[in-house]
């Protein structure tokens, strides 16, 4: 302890750093803890959060000083500024940063960031007014009048620090050639705008104060003679700052005199004490008392400052009101002078008017009486004009009704024509469907017939081959019998002759049966051919009848359309005539009205009062006569149009009825054709079934004959076996006869088969030709129907276009020519207007009044000097 005290004898200022603990708000918001102190291990840990990563540094303080890892060139200010901007940019919030820089020297505060011009002025006014040190009402300390600079980067802060440091007071000491003689405070204020979950904006404020103390005041070491400032002790206790500085002063015997203030007195008392702890305690108590006193003074100063600000604001408001009042007073004075001039001129004009009115009262009564009479006549004329306009309005309404009637007729006619066209299209489509059905039936019939012909041909060929095979088998049997029956020729010849007779009789009987079967088949095919020919003729006749009916229907439609065209032409001619008649009558009425009005106007000039009633009566009679004639022509036009519309309606009804009859007739004919085709189809199927049954019967008969021949052959073979030796000569003869008979039968069968095939070929060609003719006829009929549809569509389009041209373009309604008088409300003068007309001629009276009473020039009179504007209120304080 003794060595420690010996070291501290030459140093009178020691600075300790105390870390401020977290406040309640910081603990509640979980603020990051930057500095952590471990008293047991005597170490301090610093944690930084840069770009979302924690960087921890541990500083160990021992007897030789701090053992950190930071470079020696980086101080607290660059590190703090860099961390501030990194944190703000990492939050991505809207913020603003302001800085202030002041100097405290000999109990005086100087703004180091003030501009050069302001600083020069401040030096001149330094003796008059100083920057006051005040409390802000929240326990904080502020200096009024400091210059605040807005910065956006750390480089700007460094620039401001350099600019402010260059203005600080320095002096040469024994230790340093340039040592700062004042304390400086660099404050950084940060405002951050954040949005709450409720959608409100919250502004957070933070402040960092960086303090640079003055150089050493140890006179024995530095030789400095300036006075030490102790206001820094109170200013360093700002809430919200990162650090609080507590100055513990230890005084040596070589200290010089200080300022005679309360703090110096306390310090001198402490110096006299012999115990450091007592000195520290006394200083702390005195500092607390001074702090309380300063807070009270600060509050009073703030109250006085607020009152002063309110007073200044009121004075400014009164000054502004006074300026506005002065401007209003000037404008009012000028307006008053102008108004006085106008008033004198108006008085002169009133005198002149009174003189004119007194002179014209004699002619006033006669003019008023005449005006009343004219007003009554004008009211009567207005009533007549109103009735005339009502008649014209009725005529316009009648013309509008006629136009709407014609438009309705055009719309109905278009709809009916569209209905006719749609019905024709539907009918033609149904006819096409029927023709397509017939064509399909014919194609199917041809396919079936070709298939049956091929099958029958195959069957005949197979029968021929079967006959040949059977005859060859019989020949083989005869040869065998011939080889085995040479010994019994005589007995075998008798038996063979008997057998041949029985076979011939059996073959003759069976031939009769086969012939009858083939004759039945031939008859069925012949009847089938006749049915096909009859079907083709019936279809041709029905198609010819339907075509004739459609032709007659088309001719009737053409006739109706021609009638409609004739009626349309008549309507057009009549409309043209009516239009010409109406235009001519209107022109005559206009000419007669103008001539009569001109003549009557000339007469009215001579004698107005006696001829007004007669003129109006004649005009009324003439207008009524002309309107009656126009009404009669319009009624006749309406009657003609009604008759024309009824005629067209009758034509349309007749056309609709004829078309419905033709449609029903075509529908019934098509149904009959369908029924007839179905019946013929059934008939053809029955004939084909009968033909098939006949073929089956012939086949069964041939099988029966084959079996009978086999039985007889077996019996003969048994008898021949017994007499084979006796029938050698008979077998040779019989062999020759059988061979000749076989050849004859083979030729006959070949000839008959060829005839049958030829017959079937001819029949097939005839059927194909008939069916092709049916198809060609159907195709021609379809083309005819298509042509009919195209012609009908073209005619319908022509009818519709002609109707549009007739009623939409050629038929012209009555259009106004612009010569008809337009309704206008006459401006009937009232009694007040008539009264105002009594003093109209006044030029002579004005000249007489001006000769007797000359007007003195307004500008010749002396204008009163304007009132001097009041000086604005001056500030008292």
QUINOR-V884526 format. One record per helix or strand of 3 or more residues. SS is the DSSP state (alpha for helix, beta for strand). FROM is the first residue (numbers start at 1). TO is the last residue. If there is no record, write none. Layout:
# QUINOR-V884526
ss=SS from=FROM to=TO
ss=SS from=FROM to=TO
This chain:
# QUINOR-V884526
ss=alpha from=2 to=10
ss=beta from=13 to=19
ss=alpha from=24 to=28
ss=beta from=35 to=38
ss=beta from=43 to=50
ss=beta from=53 to=62
ss=beta from=65 to=67
ss=alpha from=76 to=91
ss=beta from=94 to=105
ss=beta from=108 to=111
ss=alpha from=116 to=124
ss=beta from=133 to=135
ss=beta from=141 to=143
ss=beta from=149 to=151
ss=alpha from=154 to=165
ss=beta from=183 to=195
ss=beta from=201 to=212
ss=alpha from=219 to=222
ss=alpha from=231 to=235
ss=beta from=243 to=249
ss=alpha from=262 to=272
ss=alpha from=276 to=359
ss=alpha from=364 to=484
ss=alpha from=489 to=606
ss=alpha from=608 to=722
ss=beta from=725 to=727
ss=alpha from=728 to=810
ss=alpha from=831 to=839
ss=alpha from=843 to=852
